[in-house]
Amino acid sequence: MLLGWSLGTGIAVQMAIERPVAGVVLLAPYTSIVDVGARRYPIFPVSLLMRDRFDSMSKIAGVHAPVMIVTGERDLVVPPDMGHALFAAAHEPKRALFLTETGHLITRSTALAAVAGFLEEQKVAAAPPR
């Protein structure tokens, strides 16, 4: 099971396409670092300046494990629509939690129960038959 938060979500998606994993949980994910930079600094040629792109949007379809995406709808660091876009592009089984009153800092209390439920479902699904 992989869990990535913010910058770590791009790494988690990359790892999930390189190795078999039981599931992937992405907290405050972005489509790519270039997309985030271009939105924040529209006057700069971000796509020309950034070498590491962490392009999760082009890779999420290659993840063949259950995916959970948690996005704060008031996130001022990573635009929330990026989490929505990744969720739409991910394969089933997938789950999303869009927190209307949360920003970039997704606290344990807001997402813990949903993430724990997702992890428990994946553990049960992956358990060998008795």
Residue pairs with C-beta under 8 A, 6 or more apart in sequence:
1 21
1 22
1 23
1 24
1 25
1 119
1 122
2 12
2 15
2 16
2 21
2 23
2 24
2 25
3 12
3 24
3 25
3 27
4 10
4 11
4 12
4 13
4 24
4 25
4 26
4 27
4 29
5 27
5 28
5 106
6 27
6 28
6 29
6 30
6 77
6 78
6 104
7 33
7 54
9 26
9 27
9 28
9 29
9 30
9 56
10 29
10 30
10 32
10 33
10 54
10 55
10 56
11 54
12 24
12 25
12 26
13 24
13 26
13 29
13 56
13 59
13 60
13 63
14 54
14 59
15 21
16 24
16 63
16 65
17 59
17 62
17 63
20 64
20 65
21 65
22 65
22 66
22 122
22 123
22 126
23 65
23 66
23 67
23 68
23 118
23 119
23 122
24 63
24 65
24 66
24 67
24 68
25 67
25 68
25 70
25 115
25 118
25 119
26 56
26 67
26 68
26 69
26 70
26 83
26 86
27 70
27 106
27 111
28 70
28 71
28 72
28 75
28 77
28 78
28 83
28 104
28 106
29 56
29 69
29 71
29 78
29 82
29 83
29 86
30 36
30 54
30 56
30 78
30 79
30 82
30 83
31 55
31 56
31 57
31 82
31 85
31 86
32 53
32 54
32 55
32 56
32 57
32 58
33 50
33 52
33 53
33 54
33 55
34 46
34 47
34 50
34 53
34 55
35 57
35 82
36 77
36 78
36 79
36 82
37 44
37 46
37 49
37 50
38 46
38 47
39 79
56 86
57 85
57 86
57 89
60 67
60 86
60 89
60 90
61 89
61 90
61 91
63 90
63 91
64 91
66 93
66 94
66 95
66 118
66 121
66 122
66 125
67 87
67 90
67 91
67 93
67 94
67 95
68 94
68 95
68 96
68 97
68 114
68 115
68 118
69 83
69 86
69 87
69 90
69 94
69 95
69 96
69 97
70 83
70 96
70 97
70 99
70 106
70 111
70 114
70 115
71 78
71 80
71 82
71 83
71 84
71 96
71 97
71 98
71 99
72 80
72 99
72 102
72 103
72 104
72 105
72 106
73 80
73 98
73 99
73 100
73 101
73 102
74 80
74 100
74 101
74 102
74 103
75 102
75 103
75 104
76 103
76 104
77 103
77 104
78 104
80 98
83 96
83 98
84 96
84 98
87 94
87 96
95 114
95 118
97 111
97 114
97 115
99 106
99 110
99 111
102 110
